[in-house]
Amino acid sequence: MTTYRASRERFTPAAPDRGVARRLAAGTAMALALVLAGALAPVAKADDGPAAPRADPAPSASGVPAGCPTDPATPKRQFRAMWISSVANIDWPSRTGLSVAEQQAEFRSWLDLAEQRNMNAVVVQVRPTADAFWPSRHEPWSQWLTGTQGVNPGYDPLAFMVKEAHARDIELHAWFNPYRVANNADPGLLTPDHPARRNPGWRFAYGGKLYYNPGIPSVRAFIEDAIMDAVTRYDIDGVHLDDYFYPYPVSGQTIPDDATFAEYGGGFSDIGDWRRNNVNLLVSELDRRIHAARPWVRFGISPFGIWRNAATDPLGSGTNGLQSYDAIYADSRLWVKRGWVDYLTPQIYWHIGFAVADYKVLTAWWADVVRDTGVQLFVGQAAYRAGVAGQDPAWQRPGELSDHLYYNRSRPEVLGDVFFSAKDVRADRIGAIGQMAADHYARPALVPAYGTATAPRAPSIRSAARVPGGVALSWRRGSHGAASYAVYRVDGTPTTDPCRLADARNLLGTTRGTSFTDTTASPTGAYTYYVTALNRAHHESEPGAGRAVGGEPEDLRRL
């Protein structure tokens, strides 16, 4: 077997990091029962048992008949995001020691970029090395904010990020690295009150780094508590784990957990099965706790792109690379089949035609894995490879990333993409991001709906009037369940065409407020505007009555 791993975090001295409520009403109780049942017994690789019942992820009824023609270039719903890495100051903050105003200005610039590229979410690393980007009750302030772990940055970054993202109706998924403690092996560099320093038995050194030991139950409970502190105190939209579970193999080294296995491995004859079960317990328990506390918060993981190769396991993919099931004990296929995640974002960081791990082969395999499970599939895309010297010639083609998304159109299970990382999206080397966005992100898109919930009532437009620079709209909330609104513009007078909102060709944008200004309106164009309401799970109401706006009066045109 060829061991092939995509490198994502490119910094020294650390190794690559990241190769980077759907249950509502009755569905919640059922899913929790299955999760609890799975958490009480050892979980080994399954072939598989019945999937946990989940609601179909397709959008809820919004008055659009199934037979409406749609343009695949302007999908109505698509998850579009980029990872914003904080570890080693990869993306944000760009360096330590920035003032509060400078840090905040930098983050706003990332949201500007997301808006520019018609993205609707950001995935921000808030727990990079067992430290926090919020005043955690469990862990010290992150060193990547000020340069010194434990030093207060002078504000609450997570609260700020959530507020700023939601002001633009961009989802914020909080990204946590579960087990990494430090990118060095010296516990003396941790703050004196760091949990890994106060509890030396909780950690081990491997490959020049420090990790929490996944096999210790109290460690697992602590990691969950640290994550849940952010879930319960902040209005985040998602909890996101990366691909770092047990550490990636280092030649000549062995994970030092034999004593832990002897103490806690009862019921397992194989240490690999026990390690996988430790990770499975973390995933299943987090799933239960997140949705018990915040039913609308989605739980997602971005695993390494290869679960297992078909040569090893007939259920595996037609690949020949590192197997995350065996190498880092991540049974990502099982998480889908057991319904322990709301979405999965496998890091498919290889080009189309790559013999070891072909993008098309892996994307098709993951599409087959999630089919009929209710788990949503977003693909992790390697923006960091495009146009970089030394990468395969395929990555010197501006159209490689765009071709990935063209292929995704043939797989209806693929509901979106996440790009690693933000600085590479901004760099737009060889125009690869620009071409991808022009081909696929020319119009905004709604976040895919998830879970089972009743859509809000339709809002009522109060006014639509021409103002200098566009058309200003305002409306009344349709119901308390409305969390955001989608604004559509159709040329001409009001129409009863049932397909007018079938895709995003008429979608202007979304907002969490009750007003919107269409700055793209022609001064003389005749339009009809429609507004729909969406709940936190993105189920959309029927459109309210349309409001027509005619050509601009002569006296206003002179303003």
Wavefront OBJ file of the C-alpha trace (Angstrom):
o trace
v 0.000 0.000 0.000
v 1.232 3.465 -0.858
v 1.008 5.807 2.079
v -0.098 9.170 0.741
v -1.240 12.025 2.872
v -2.215 15.502 1.736
v -0.478 18.234 3.668
v -2.581 21.211 4.740
v -1.013 23.184 7.492
v 2.287 24.308 6.035
v 4.288 25.833 8.801
v 7.366 25.106 10.907
v 7.898 23.332 13.222
v 4.443 21.856 13.402
v 3.325 19.087 11.073
v 0.337 19.473 8.731
v -2.923 20.007 10.579
v -5.921 18.962 8.442
v -5.016 17.265 5.431
v -9.443 20.356 7.830
v -31.143 21.211 14.735
v -31.166 18.603 12.531
v -32.941 16.527 15.128
v -36.141 18.203 16.130
v -39.429 16.961 17.579
v -39.899 13.189 17.573
v -36.798 12.567 15.506
v -34.675 13.816 18.388
v -35.865 11.225 20.868
v -35.332 8.389 18.427
v -31.842 9.468 17.449
v -30.823 10.031 21.064
v -32.019 6.566 22.008
v -29.832 5.019 19.354
v -26.852 7.164 20.285
v -27.192 6.257 23.940
v -27.494 2.587 23.089
v -24.319 2.795 21.048
v -22.467 4.701 23.744
v -23.133 2.100 26.421
v -21.369 -0.705 24.606
v -18.093 -1.029 22.703
v -18.432 0.107 19.112
v -16.463 -1.790 16.511
v -16.532 -1.502 12.731
v -20.012 -2.307 11.479
v -21.133 -3.749 8.171
v -23.473 -1.898 9.068
v -26.363 -1.856 11.458
v -29.447 0.157 10.682
v -28.816 3.844 10.280
v -30.165 6.110 12.942
v -33.447 7.583 11.718
v -32.882 11.052 10.319
v -35.053 13.443 8.464
v -34.499 13.718 4.763
v -32.103 16.637 4.183
v -33.926 17.894 1.143
v -35.415 21.377 1.498
v -38.836 21.600 3.075
v -41.845 22.527 0.995
v -41.600 26.062 -0.312
v -44.271 26.096 -2.988
v -41.917 24.887 -5.734
v -43.232 21.877 -7.656
v -40.728 19.087 -8.194
v -40.979 19.400 -11.964
v -39.694 22.964 -12.170
v -36.682 23.372 -14.487
v -33.574 24.565 -12.688
v -30.128 25.689 -13.745
v -27.332 23.628 -12.119
v -25.099 26.714 -12.245
v -27.469 28.548 -9.880
v -28.567 26.000 -7.266
v -31.010 27.308 -4.731
v -29.264 25.517 -1.873
v -25.561 24.820 -1.493
v -23.216 24.939 1.488
v -20.298 27.239 0.598
v -17.592 27.864 3.138
v -13.897 28.262 3.841
v -11.839 27.135 6.796
v -10.264 29.979 8.779
v -7.279 28.501 10.634
v -5.920 30.058 13.795
v -3.182 27.568 14.704
v 0.246 29.044 13.946
v -1.618 32.144 12.707
v -2.223 30.518 9.328
v -5.232 32.711 8.531
v -6.449 34.650 11.539
v -5.082 36.472 13.391
v -2.345 36.877 10.798
v 0.193 37.228 13.613
v 0.257 37.548 17.365
v 0.412 40.910 19.058
v -2.222 42.640 16.952
v -4.436 45.115 18.770
v -8.100 44.340 19.339
v -9.053 46.727 16.528
v -6.556 45.109 14.158
v -7.742 41.585 14.954
v -11.355 42.581 14.456
v -10.614 44.383 11.201
v -8.838 41.302 9.903
v -11.772 39.057 10.739
v -14.207 41.425 9.069
v -12.025 41.234 5.961
v -12.491 37.454 5.896
v -16.248 37.946 6.030
v -15.891 40.503 3.219
v -14.160 37.796 1.185
v -16.883 35.269 1.960
v -19.529 37.743 0.806
v -17.547 38.586 -2.315
v -17.437 34.900 -3.260
v -21.122 34.310 -2.399
v -20.254 31.971 0.461
v -22.796 31.431 3.222
v -20.630 30.010 6.020
v -17.193 30.149 7.627
v -15.570 27.380 9.688
v -13.349 29.074 12.259
v -10.773 27.299 14.425
v -11.572 28.292 18.019
v -9.772 25.510 19.945
v -6.538 24.857 18.055
v -4.211 23.474 20.763
v -6.263 22.708 23.866
v -6.748 26.435 24.369
v -9.605 28.768 23.585
v -10.711 31.751 21.529
v -13.273 32.598 24.202
v -13.092 32.976 27.998
v -13.373 29.238 28.549
v -14.274 27.823 31.944
v -11.958 24.894 31.238
v -8.929 25.965 29.199
v -6.575 28.949 28.899
v -6.691 31.700 26.303
v -5.066 30.627 23.046
v -1.454 31.562 22.427
v -2.339 32.374 18.821
v -4.172 35.512 19.950
v -1.497 37.316 21.936
v 1.605 35.156 21.535
v 1.396 33.917 25.126
v -0.986 31.211 26.227
v -3.331 32.325 28.987
v -3.165 36.054 28.249
v -6.523 37.778 27.844
v -6.728 39.407 24.375
v -8.913 42.211 25.696
v -12.209 41.085 24.180
v -14.239 37.930 23.498
v -13.245 36.790 19.977
v -15.930 34.109 19.646
v -18.725 36.468 20.671
v -17.384 39.035 18.221
v -17.116 36.515 15.376
v -20.639 35.200 15.865
v -22.112 38.707 15.955
v -20.232 39.841 12.849
v -21.034 36.709 10.835
v -24.713 36.756 11.724
v -24.976 40.435 10.866
v -24.264 39.305 7.295
v -26.361 36.131 7.636
v -23.235 33.994 7.316
v -23.203 30.832 9.398
v -20.348 30.399 11.860
v -19.241 26.835 12.516
v -16.848 26.632 15.465
v -13.937 24.318 14.670
v -12.354 22.324 17.493
v -9.258 20.137 17.409
v -10.157 17.464 19.961
v -6.910 15.881 21.194
v -3.956 18.113 20.273
v -2.398 19.799 23.305
v 0.716 21.423 21.837
v 2.858 21.452 18.711
v 5.861 20.699 20.906
v 6.610 17.985 23.458
v 7.468 20.211 26.438
v 4.638 20.427 29.005
v 6.611 23.137 30.765
v 5.597 25.527 27.992
v 1.930 25.179 28.935
v 0.393 27.620 31.388
v 0.846 26.462 35.005
v -2.888 25.898 35.377
v -3.309 24.093 32.059
v -5.365 20.906 32.557
v -2.767 18.845 30.680
v -0.096 20.114 33.079
v -2.171 19.643 36.218
v -3.065 16.117 35.073
v 0.134 14.660 33.607
v -1.481 11.238 33.336
v -3.926 12.628 30.785
v -1.312 13.307 28.125
v 1.364 11.627 26.082
v 4.126 12.812 23.779
v 4.339 11.458 20.262
v 6.135 12.715 17.173
v 7.412 15.788 18.973
v 3.953 16.910 20.089
v 1.673 16.569 23.093
v -1.739 14.909 22.895
v -4.560 14.130 25.256
v -4.890 10.360 25.661
v -8.181 9.369 23.974
v -8.395 6.131 25.965
v -8.952 7.764 29.358
v -12.670 8.288 30.105
v -12.038 11.416 32.200
v -10.120 12.930 29.274
v -13.010 12.280 26.943
v -15.452 13.877 29.392
v -13.168 16.887 29.774
v -12.832 17.433 26.013
v -16.602 17.234 25.639
v -17.085 19.702 28.499
v -14.599 22.124 26.916
v -16.483 22.020 23.621
v -19.901 22.221 25.248
v -18.811 25.368 27.081
v -18.782 27.127 23.708
v -21.964 25.409 22.502
v -24.037 26.487 25.486
v -22.701 30.045 25.773
v -22.553 31.208 22.145
v -25.004 31.309 19.263
v -22.848 29.202 16.947
v -24.407 27.398 13.995
v -22.225 24.311 14.009
v -19.627 22.288 15.894
v -16.860 21.123 13.590
v -14.105 18.594 14.340
v -11.110 18.160 12.052
v -9.244 15.006 11.014
v -6.875 14.806 13.994
v -7.955 11.958 16.250
v -5.176 9.598 17.243
v -1.956 11.134 15.869
v -0.898 10.399 12.316
v 1.790 7.682 12.265
v 5.409 8.676 12.724
v 7.980 6.189 11.441
v 9.716 4.287 14.200
v 7.400 5.475 16.972
v 4.579 3.763 18.836
v 1.663 5.469 20.552
v 2.428 5.093 24.284
v -0.945 3.872 25.477
v -0.312 0.203 26.389
v -0.880 0.922 30.078
v -4.095 2.775 29.271
v -5.277 -0.177 27.187
v -4.500 -2.534 30.067
v -6.557 -0.378 32.431
v -9.509 0.566 30.234
v -9.486 -1.906 27.358
v -11.677 -4.570 28.920
v -13.791 -6.300 26.285
v -11.307 -5.654 23.505
v -8.637 -8.095 22.408
v -7.260 -5.747 19.746
v -5.833 -2.351 20.676
v -6.860 -0.905 17.300
v -10.516 -1.756 17.872
v -10.281 -0.215 21.341
v -8.755 2.988 19.970
v -11.492 3.265 17.356
v -14.091 2.772 20.055
v -12.564 5.586 22.102
v -12.985 7.948 19.139
v -16.471 6.598 18.416
v -17.513 7.304 21.995
v -16.298 10.898 21.725
v -18.225 11.391 18.475
v -21.452 9.736 19.637
v -21.451 11.442 23.029
v -20.763 14.859 21.527
v -23.597 14.288 19.083
v -25.988 13.533 21.922
v -24.850 16.418 24.118
v -24.838 19.049 21.368
v -28.355 18.276 20.232
v -29.714 17.969 23.754
v -28.442 21.472 24.495
v -28.957 23.171 21.115
v -31.130 21.134 18.712
v -30.472 23.523 15.826
v -26.656 23.365 16.061
v -25.203 21.026 13.470
v -22.400 18.612 14.278
v -19.920 17.970 11.488
v -16.516 16.371 11.004
v -13.969 16.778 8.216
v -12.194 13.406 8.172
v -9.204 12.390 6.102
v -10.460 11.658 2.589
v -9.821 7.895 2.615
v -11.633 5.648 5.061
v -10.188 2.353 3.785
v -8.956 1.085 0.443
v -10.945 -1.583 -1.389
v -7.864 -3.803 -1.455
v -8.070 -3.935 2.353
v -11.831 -3.861 2.799
v -14.497 -4.542 0.139
v -16.490 -1.629 1.578
v -13.594 0.740 0.894
v -12.833 3.065 -2.004
v -10.835 2.375 -5.160
v -7.804 4.131 -3.747
v -4.338 3.197 -2.532
v -3.516 5.731 0.180
v -3.305 6.088 3.927
v -6.350 4.541 5.591
v -7.740 6.684 8.381
v -9.594 3.697 9.856
v -6.266 1.949 10.485
v -3.805 4.845 10.802
v -5.624 7.311 13.078
v -8.483 5.060 14.221
v -11.203 7.205 12.673
v -14.152 5.060 11.562
v -15.774 7.866 9.599
v -17.991 5.537 7.585
v -19.516 4.212 10.782
v -20.274 7.727 12.024
v -22.445 8.224 8.954
v -24.151 4.846 9.147
v -24.918 5.264 12.853
v -26.195 8.797 12.328
v -23.741 10.436 14.732
v -23.050 13.452 12.535
v -25.240 15.937 10.732
v -22.705 16.468 7.982
v -19.371 15.130 6.860
v -16.725 17.106 4.946
v -14.130 14.567 3.793
v -10.870 16.178 2.789
v -10.648 15.085 -0.832
v -7.473 16.997 -1.514
v -6.388 15.244 -4.698
v -6.836 16.069 -8.341
v -9.009 14.367 -10.905
v -7.092 11.420 -12.325
v -4.616 11.047 -9.438
v -3.810 7.322 -9.452
v -3.488 6.938 -5.671
v -6.664 8.819 -4.758
v -8.710 10.126 -7.670
v -11.047 13.001 -6.766
v -13.905 11.495 -8.771
v -13.452 8.034 -7.268
v -13.513 9.330 -3.712
v -16.364 11.770 -4.235
v -18.489 9.004 -5.752
v -17.595 6.689 -2.863
v -18.580 9.212 -0.203
v -21.793 9.996 -2.092
v -22.655 6.304 -1.926
v -21.864 6.222 1.803
v -24.230 9.068 2.737
v -27.029 8.092 0.352
v -30.326 7.534 2.210
v -28.768 8.279 5.613
v -29.842 11.917 5.984
v -26.223 12.908 6.655
v -25.263 15.847 4.469
v -22.093 15.679 2.374
v -19.865 18.692 1.753
v -16.505 18.161 0.056
v -13.276 19.541 1.518
v -11.413 21.233 -1.354
v -7.645 21.859 -1.536
v -7.482 25.534 -2.441
v -3.971 25.477 -0.930
v -2.694 23.359 -3.838
v -3.940 25.498 -6.724
v -1.080 27.226 -8.522
v 1.535 26.311 -5.911
v 5.006 25.438 -7.173
v 5.871 21.793 -6.732
v 2.296 20.568 -6.881
v 1.180 18.146 -9.585
v 0.723 19.721 -13.033
v -3.034 19.272 -12.628
v -2.951 21.944 -9.942
v -1.317 24.395 -12.342
v -4.536 24.389 -14.383
v -6.854 27.233 -13.338
v -9.856 24.997 -13.939
v -8.966 22.064 -11.649
v -11.070 23.212 -8.682
v -13.899 24.285 -10.954
v -13.876 20.846 -12.564
v -14.310 19.311 -9.108
v -17.532 21.237 -8.656
v -18.690 20.375 -12.166
v -18.278 16.726 -11.219
v -20.168 17.304 -7.969
v -23.208 18.279 -10.026
v -23.450 14.662 -11.176
v -23.692 13.522 -7.555
v -26.876 14.902 -5.944
v -25.668 13.784 -2.516
v -22.936 16.447 -2.642
v -24.578 19.503 -1.113
v -21.630 21.876 -0.939
v -17.916 22.499 -0.501
v -15.483 23.908 2.062
v -12.129 25.356 0.946
v -8.837 25.136 2.805
v -7.896 27.701 3.669
v -9.050 31.317 3.740
v -5.692 32.788 2.754
v -5.626 30.549 -0.317
v -9.129 31.617 -1.285
v -7.953 35.215 -1.037
v -4.682 34.587 -2.911
v -6.581 33.216 -5.911
v -3.359 31.952 -7.470
v -3.581 31.448 -11.246
v -7.198 32.639 -10.994
v -8.383 29.213 -9.817
v -10.766 30.551 -7.159
v -12.027 33.269 -9.490
v -12.842 30.713 -12.175
v -14.532 28.391 -9.683
v -16.640 31.236 -8.321
v -17.606 32.467 -11.788
v -18.623 28.971 -12.867
v -20.458 27.936 -9.696
v -20.947 30.803 -7.226
v -22.253 33.529 -9.539
v -25.453 33.766 -7.503
v -26.015 33.467 -3.746
v -27.446 30.239 -2.351
v -29.403 29.188 0.715
v -27.826 26.796 3.189
v -29.241 23.268 2.690
v -32.172 22.600 5.006
v -31.773 19.911 7.634
v -33.839 18.143 10.254
v -37.577 18.037 10.635
v -39.320 21.263 11.438
v -42.270 23.300 10.288
v -41.341 26.198 8.051
v -42.209 29.663 9.365
v -45.211 31.580 8.097
v -44.651 33.826 5.107
v -43.614 37.414 5.893
v -45.577 40.376 4.575
v -43.790 43.074 2.600
v -44.620 46.487 4.083
v -42.912 48.672 1.532
v -40.805 48.551 -1.612
v -39.633 51.901 -2.871
v -36.919 53.337 -5.034
v -34.234 55.207 -3.173
v -30.975 56.704 -4.374
v -28.819 53.687 -5.206
v -31.495 50.996 -5.420
v -34.790 49.707 -4.077
v -35.444 49.581 -0.330
v -37.670 46.822 1.070
v -39.095 46.234 4.530
v -41.429 43.533 5.805
v -43.240 42.185 8.838
v -42.048 38.972 10.441
v -44.207 36.036 9.522
v -43.750 34.186 12.826
v -41.448 33.893 15.820
v -39.777 30.884 14.199
v -38.268 33.049 11.482
v -34.495 33.365 11.882
v -33.638 34.877 8.501
v -35.214 35.945 5.234
v -34.534 35.362 1.553
v -35.204 38.175 -0.920
v -36.041 37.445 -4.556
v -36.514 39.764 -7.545
v -38.402 38.816 -10.675
v -38.475 41.003 -13.760
v -41.845 42.527 -14.568
v -45.141 42.529 -12.773
v -46.327 39.972 -10.183
v -46.583 36.454 -11.552
v -48.195 33.235 -10.430
v -45.428 31.164 -12.039
v -44.847 28.377 -9.460
v -41.241 27.968 -10.654
v -40.130 31.556 -10.112
v -38.194 30.624 -6.970
v -37.075 27.151 -8.012
v -33.387 28.012 -8.121
v -31.210 30.990 -7.247
v -31.437 32.885 -10.530
v -33.825 35.368 -8.858
v -32.295 35.236 -5.366
v -30.774 38.560 -4.320
v -29.559 37.522 -0.889
v -30.532 36.766 2.691
v -30.635 38.761 5.905
v -31.433 38.277 9.570
v -33.160 41.647 9.665
v -36.488 42.831 8.288
v -35.192 45.184 5.621
v -33.044 44.915 2.516
v -31.769 47.281 -0.147
v -31.398 45.984 -3.672
v -28.388 47.910 -4.937
v -28.370 46.015 -8.246
v -31.727 47.321 -9.426
v -31.788 49.311 -12.653
v -33.119 52.855 -12.205
v -35.774 52.219 -14.845
v -36.459 48.502 -14.458
v -39.840 47.116 -13.503
v -39.564 44.398 -10.852
v -41.552 42.313 -8.421
v -40.007 41.413 -5.083
v -40.795 38.376 -2.953
v -39.605 37.576 0.587
v -39.593 34.198 2.314
v -38.784 33.315 5.923
v -36.369 30.599 7.051
v -35.979 28.991 10.474
v -32.656 28.038 12.090
v -32.701 24.751 10.177
v -33.216 26.689 6.905
v -36.699 25.400 6.156
v -38.289 28.025 3.927
v -41.796 29.465 4.024
v -44.027 30.111 1.086
v -43.282 33.504 -0.468
v -45.410 36.359 0.755
v -47.395 38.437 -1.715
v -45.127 40.058 -4.285
v -44.569 43.801 -4.312
v -44.104 45.515 -7.679
v -41.754 48.441 -8.292
v -41.936 50.349 -11.557
v -39.428 52.593 -13.315
v -37.857 55.489 -11.440
v -39.762 58.800 -11.471
v -38.033 61.643 -13.289
v -37.684 63.834 -10.182
v -35.974 60.993 -8.218
v -33.656 60.213 -11.119
v -32.244 63.726 -10.842
v -31.185 63.209 -7.206
l 1 2 3 4 5 6 7 8 9 10 11 12 13 14 15 16 17 18 19
l 21 22 23 24 25 26 27 28 29 30 31 32 33 34 35 36 37 38 39 40 41 42 43 44 45 46 47 48 49 50 51 52 53 54 55 56 57 58 59 60 61 62 63 64 65 66 67 68 69 70 71 72 73 74 75 76 77 78 79 80 81 82 83 84 85 86 87 88 89 90 91 92 93 94 95 96 97 98 99 100 101 102 103 104 105 106 107 108 109 110 111 112 113 114 115 116 117 118 119 120 121 122 123 124 125 126 127 128 129 130 131 132 133 134 135 136 137 138 139 140 141 142 143 144 145 146 147 148 149 150 151 152 153 154 155 156 157 158 159 160 161 162 163 164 165 166 167 168 169 170 171 172 173 174 175 176 177 178 179 180 181 182 183 184 185 186 187 188 189 190 191 192 193 194 195 196 197 198 199 200 201 202 203 204 205 206 207 208 209 210 211 212 213 214 215 216 217 218 219 220 221 222 223 224 225 226 227 228 229 230 231 232 233 234 235 236 237 238 239 240 241 242 243 244 245 246 247 248 249 250 251 252 253 254 255 256 257 258 259 260 261 262 263 264 265 266 267 268 269 270 271 272 273 274 275 276 277 278 279 280 281 282 283 284 285 286 287 288 289 290 291 292 293 294 295 296 297 298 299 300 301 302 303 304 305 306 307 308 309 310 311 312 313 314 315 316 317 318 319 320 321 322 323 324 325 326 327 328 329 330 331 332 333 334 335 336 337 338 339 340 341 342 343 344 345 346 347 348 349 350 351 352 353 354 355 356 357 358 359 360 361 362 363 364 365 366 367 368 369 370 371 372 373 374 375 376 377 378 379 380 381 382 383 384 385 386 387 388 389 390 391 392 393 394 395 396 397 398 399 400 401 402 403 404 405 406 407 408 409 410 411 412 413 414 415 416 417 418 419 420 421 422 423 424 425 426 427 428 429 430 431 432 433 434 435 436 437 438 439 440 441 442 443 444 445 446 447 448 449 450 451 452 453 454 455 456 457 458 459 460 461 462 463 464 465 466 467 468 469 470 471 472 473 474 475 476 477 478 479 480 481 482 483 484 485 486 487 488 489 490 491 492 493 494 495 496 497 498 499 500 501 502 503 504 505 506 507 508 509 510 511 512 513 514 515 516 517 518 519 520 521 522 523 524 525 526 527 528 529 530 531 532 533 534 535 536 537 538 539 540 541 542 543 544 545 546 547 548 549 550 551 552 553 554 555 556 557 558 559
